[in-house]
């Protein structure tokens, strides 16, 4: 960066907007600027940095490798600034505020809703914004500052910049209606379940991938899906009650899937251990509301699953 040409906060916003929209036109509109003014602003930032941040073409503007480094720093600085504002508001208003909470379809829905219910009872002024997504999507939203906390299976791949607190470990079992003919057959194994009708989450979820992998390891085709869902809810157990459809459930949350019955399988047939964790940005400000949600989730595990 050239000496005597400091970068200010608006410079970061200019670059972020152009990268987001891929060109000057819509970026200028989002910033409430004219296109010539934003063009000059980007040129001024590039002059300060001493290298081009974008490649220009007739189709728009693409970030350069140098621009990508600048952009990553810009996002981090903006998030730290927003964190500082959140902290100041929390100091001024106590426990009020908004908690942006994301959860995976593979997370126990009773845990999610139970924790949210307790939080809104305890904090009458507080507001919640709930969103769902697979672990990688939630990790990206956390890194981008779009959500404050997430509850999901522990990510299998490294997620730099995120703090992971494991709050629940349980075993998953196959469950069916008590009148399902499968329950009358002795010594079932995984091969007996291949042609059954299943209710399972989408193929992009951790849980579905683990189930498919268990079948494939034994040289079997993946389960035959009758119902596929992109959300988790105890109501799904009601959906299959009285049918021959089977599904997966947490062994330690038996109350949520009663009166369904667990199908007995050899331990090695479908050995899936689910580790659920709370995720948040490692160096970010954690509001009192977010801290309380973390406490509630940890206490929920101890009080409901022991």
N, C-alpha and C positions, 0 to 999 in steps of 0.2 A: 504494500500500500504506500502511496506517495506521502512524503512528509508534509505536514501542514494542511492536509485535506481530510479532516476527521469525518467518519461516517456517523450520521444521526439516525434516529428511529424511523423517520419517514423514508429514508433511503432503503431500509430493509423492506418496508411495506411495498414500495414500488417494485422491487425485484420479485417479491413473493407473489404479487398480483399478476405480473406478466408471466411468470412461470406457471401459475395456476390456470390462466386462461389461454396460454399459448400464443399470445399476441397483444398488440397495443390496444386495439379497439375495445374489446369487452373489459380489459383490465382498467382502462381509463374510465369507462362508465362505472365500474364498481368502486373506483376511488373518488368519483365525482370530479374528474379532471378532463381537460380536453386532450385529444390524442397528441397534438404537437407538444403540449406541456409535459406529458408523460414521456414522450420520446426524448425530449431534452433532459428530463430528470434521469432516465436510464443512462444516457450518454454521460451525464455528469457523474453518476455513480461509477461507471466504467473508467472514467478519467481518474477518479479518486483511487480506485483499486489498481489501476495501471494495466488492465487487461480486459478483453471482451468477456462479458458474462453470458451473452446470447449469440447464437448464429442466426442471421436473418435470411429468410427465404420468402418466396411468393406465397407459401402456405402458412407462414407465421414465424414465430421465434422459438428456437429450441435452446435449452440451457447447455452451456459448454461444460467441460469437466471442471474448469476453474470456477465457473458459475455455480456448479453443484456444491463445491466446498463452501462457497460464500453462502449459498442457500441454506445449507445445513446449520451453519452458524447463525444465520438470520432467524431461522425457526427456533433455535435454542434460546436466543436472546429474547425473542418475542414471548416465548412461553415463560421465561424467568420473569419478564416484566409483568405478564398477566398473573403469575403466581404471587408476585409482590402486591399487586392490587387486591387479589383475593385475601391475602393475609391481612392487609390493612382493613378491608371490609369486615373480616371476621373479628378483628380486635375492636372495631367500632360497634358491631351488632351482636357480639356474643355467638350463640349457637345457630343463628338463622343463616340462611343461604340456600344454595342449590347443590345437590349431589348428583353428578352424572355417573350412573352406574351401569356397567355392561355385564352381561352374563352369557355363558355358552349354553346351547341346548342340551349339552351333556352334563351340566351342573344340576344338582338336585333342586327341582323347582320349589319343593316345600321349604328348602333352606333359603332360597332367594326370597320368596314371598313372605316367609316367616320373619326374616330379618328386616325386610322393608316395612312390614306391618308394625313391628316393634319400634322402628325408628320414627315413623310418622306419629305413633302414639306418644313417644317421648318428646318429640320436637314439633309442636303444633305449627310453628312458623316455617319450618324447613320444607323444601320442595325436592322431589325426586324426578330425574329424567332417566328412564330405563331404555336400554337398547340391547339387542341380542346379536351374536356373531360367533364364528368359530374362534379358537384360541389365537390364531395368527391375526385375524381381523381385529380382535380386541387389543392385541399387543400393538398393532399399528396405530389404532385410535388413541391408545395411551401415549405412545411416543409422539404423536402429533398434537397432543393436548386436547383431544376432542372429548375424552371422558376422564374421570378422576380415579375410578376404581373398576376392577373387573374380577369376576369369579369364573374360573374355567379350569379344565384339566391342566395339570402342570405341562407346559410346552415341552415337546421332545427336542426341539432345536433351540439353540442359544438365542436369547432376546436381550442384547446389550441395552443397558440403561433402565431396565425394569427390575424392581424388587419383587420377589416371589415368596409368599408365605403359605406354606401348605397347611390347610385347616381340616382336611378330611381324607381318610383313606378307607376304602371299602371294596368289597368283592361284588361283582355283578353276576346275577343268575338269570336263567331263562324262566319265564313265568307263563302260565296258561290258565284258562278257565277251569274250575274244578271238574267239569264234565267233559273236558277234552279227552278223546280216546287215547292220546299219548300216555296219559297218566295211568292207564290200565296195563301198559306194556312194561315188562320187567327189563332191567339192564339196558336202558337206553344209552346210545352214544351219539356223537355229533352227526354221523351219517344219517341217523333216523330223523334229523331235523332239516335236512337239505330241502326236501320237497314240501315242507310245511309252509303255511302262509305267515309272513312276519309283518309286524309293525316296527319300523326302525327309523332313526333320523337319517338325514341326507348323507350321500356318499362323501361329502366334504368334511364331515365331522370326525373328531377323534374316535368317538365311540363306534361309529359304523366301520371305520377303517380297522379298528382292533378286532371287531367281530368277523369281518371279511377275511382278515389275515389268519384268524384261528381256523377257519374252514380251509383256506388255501394250504396251510401248513400240513393238513392231513390229506391233501390231494382231492379235496372236495370242492364243488362249485359253491360260490357265495350264496347266502340265503335268498329265497324267493320272496320278493317284497310285494305285499298286498297293499300296505299303507305306508307311505313315506311322509315324514313330517319335518318341518324346519323349526319346531318349537318343542319345549318340554312342558308337560303338565300332568298332574295326577289324573286329570279327566281322560287322558288317553287310556288309562287302565280301565276306566268305565266303558270306553269305546269297545274294547275287545271282550268285555265280560259277556258271557252268553254266546260267544263265537268260537271258532277253531283257530283264530289268529293267535300267535304267540309273540312275545316281546321280551325285552331285557329290563331288569330292574336291579336296584341296589339292595343287597341282602340285608343290610342293617336298617333299611327304611321300610321294613315289612308292613308297617301300619298304612303306608301310603298306597300299597298295591293290593291290600286285602279287599275282597275275598279270593283273589287269584292264588294259585298254588305254584310253588317252585318245582321245576322239573329236575329230578335227580339225575346228574350226569357224573361220570368219573372226574376226579379233580383236574386231571390233565386235559380233559376234552375242551373246556372253555374256561381257561384260567385268566380272567381279566381283572386286574386290580386297578381301581380308579383312584387317582390322587387329585384332589380338587384344591386349588390354591387361589388366594387373593393376590392380584397383581396391581402395582401402581408404579409410577415413575420414581426411580431411586432417589434422585436429588431434588424432586419437586416438593413444593409446599403441600403438606397434607392438612386439610382443614379439620377443625374439631368435629364437624359433621362426618367427614370421611373416617377419622379416627374412631368415632363411635360406631360406625358401620362395621369397621374391622373387628372391634371388640364384640359386637353383637353376633357376627358370623362365627367367631371363634367360640363364643359361649353357646351358640346354638348347637354346634357340634357336640360339645360336652353334655349339654342338657337333654338332647334328643336322641343321640346315637350311642350312648353308653349302655 
